[in-house]
Amino acid sequence: MKILLVCANPMNKSSSTRAFYTYFGHEKIELAQIYTNDQKIDTKACPNFYNITDATILKRLLKNKNNKYNNVRTTNSDCETKKNGKLLNLLKKIGKKEWPIIQLLRKSLWKQKRWLKEDLIEWAKDYDPDLIFYHNSNAFFLGDIAFTLANLLNKKIVIEVSDDYYFNSHFSLSPFYYIYRAKYKKHFENNIKKADGIIYISEKMKDKYDKEFSVIGEVIHISSQLESVKITNEIVPNKINYFGNIGLGRYKTLKQIGKQLYKSRNDYSIDVYCPAIGNSVIKKLAHAKNVKYAGSLNYEQVVEKMMNSKYLLLVESFSKRNLIDIRYSLSTKVADYLYSGVPILAIGPSESGTIQYLKENNLAFVISRPTEFLNILNNITEQEKKLVISNCYKIANSEFSQTKNLIKSFKYLQKILVSN
């Protein structure tokens, strides 16, 4: 089965797109990808790819040339930054912002006539996918690319909904926000009606979206590659490690519990590992008590550090505004955490999709208020740890097994492919 993946970020084990290995790691799947940023792609997993970026379009637009876009197949385009000049680099940085006005400007920039060119059409036709897989985004143009190609090639299309961009409405004083929201909701409604299949990463998200749009999707949990790894924990005394993004107010929770450790349990410290790119809030941890930003790691390094922890930490924001964005999601860290054999401390509001899942399945020491952190930390027994870790293995093997979920994904995609 030949799949064409359309997504902003390239497939790579050391980034958020590691999730795609759950869907496309089956031996009977061949993968190609169209992506729109300039990070490195895993050419072993996806040797055939087409890269087009904001900078590519801006450069062509500013120079008013009709040259073809680069079809980058054998090299990665991270060197493109050096060629674009200061103006384009500045515009690239602005383009990474999630501001509504930026999304509206990008929608205008990515007009179909600027990306649907002869070389892209030839490349897509030459690859001739059986199915198109679209990782749902809050950027209009990615959906336009996926559904335009599905129509052009007369192929079926599957949407993966891993983040909630449809129901996450906030109050705003900016008129651009409401213009963007109206346009995005219409955009998504059109896409989900046209989609031949839908994949969700959590049951909570499936229940909400299926009911709203009268569709029936499939839940496939993002899996871990630690299923076959022999666990050899070498615990670092009183080391609590956190892995993942610290945006959406998570850094505030980290600072709160770090301050408590500083005052009452200074023998404990928290190391935070997260990608530096796109995480401008890292600087907000600079003067945090007992919390240290420890750097960005590749996946193998993450696994090593994870195993050498006394506790793994998972936090969410207690802000009502941030909760709107995370109430249906399930963190991609969950799978690795469950397989690690290290007890999990999970701190966040009970309405959070991830916190709710961990609590309902007794997979972590769940702390619903930051003020309870020290009390729970000080009173965890070895028997309780063993019980929680045992539950983690059971759920990991039944719901987050990469072996099982690769088969589940393949069968679902095959079902969509042969359906009328």
C-alpha positions, 0 to 999 in steps of 0.5 A: 500500500502506497501512502502519501503523507501531508504534514507540516513536519517531516517524519523523524524519530526525534520530533513530534512526528515520531507518532507516524511510525505507529501508522506507517511502520508496517512492512506492506506500507510504502511512504512518501511525504509532502512537508512544509518546514525545513527540518530534517526528514528520516530518509530511511523511513521516507526516502521519497519526499517533496519539500516546499516552505514559506520561504520558498514561496516568499523568495519566488514571490519577492523575486517575481520569478517563475522558476519551479520549486525545488523537489528535495528528494536526496538532501534535507533543506535545512541549509535553505535558511542561509540562502534566503537572506535576513528578510526571509529568515525574519518572515520565517520566524514570524510564520512560526507564530500561532497568532490568528493574523499570521494564519490568515496571512499564510492562507493568503500567501499559500494560494493554490496557484503558488504551490500547485505547479507542474513539478509537484503534480508530476511528482505526485502522479509519478508516485501514484499513492493508493491513499492520502493521509492528512495530519490535521493542522490549524494551517489552512494551506495544508488541508488545501494541499491534501484535499486538492491532491486527493481530488486531482489524483482521484484518491481516498483520503484519511484525516488524523486528528491528534489536536483539537483545533475545532472546539478550542475557542477562546475569548479574544479582543482581536477581531482577527481571532474571530475572522480566523475561527470562522474561516477555520471552522468552515475549512475543517467542516468541509474537510471532515465531510469529504474525508473517507476515514478518520483516525483519533489518538484518544477515545475522548476526542473520538467521542466528541468529534464523531458525535458532532459530525455524525462520523465514525472514526478509529482510535489508534494510540500513538505507540512506543518503540520501547515494547521490545526494549529490555528495561534496565533502570539505573535510578538516579537518586531523587531525580525527577525528569520531564520530557516534552513541550513546556508550552500551553502553561506547563512551565508554570506548573513546573515552576510551582512544584519546583518552588515547593521542592526548594522550600521543603525537599531540596534533595529533589530536583527536576530536569526538563528535556524538550526541543529548543526550537519553537519553545520560546518559553524555555527562558521562563525556567531560567530562574526557577527553583529546583527546575533546570532546562537540561537540553534537547535530546534525540530519541535514543538519548531520551530513552536513556535519561528516562530509564535513569529516573526515580520518577517521570513527570507529566504536567499540564496547566491549571489555567482554564484557557489552556485547558480548552486546548488539551481537554480531548488530547492524549499526550504522545509521551504516555506510551513511552512512560508506560513502558519505561518501568518508572513510576509517573507523577502526573499533575494537572486538572482532572478535565485534561484528556491525559490526566483523566486517562492516567487516573481512570486506569491507575497509571500514575500518581495523579495530583489534581492540585499543585499544593498536594504535590509534596504530600503525595511525593512524601508518602508513596510506598514501594507497594504502590509503585509496583502496583502502578507500574504493573498497571502501566505494563498491562495497558501499554501492552494492550493499547500502546503496543507498536506491534499491535497498532501497526497491524490495527493501522494497516487494517484500518487504512486497507478497509478505507481503501477498499470501501465504496 
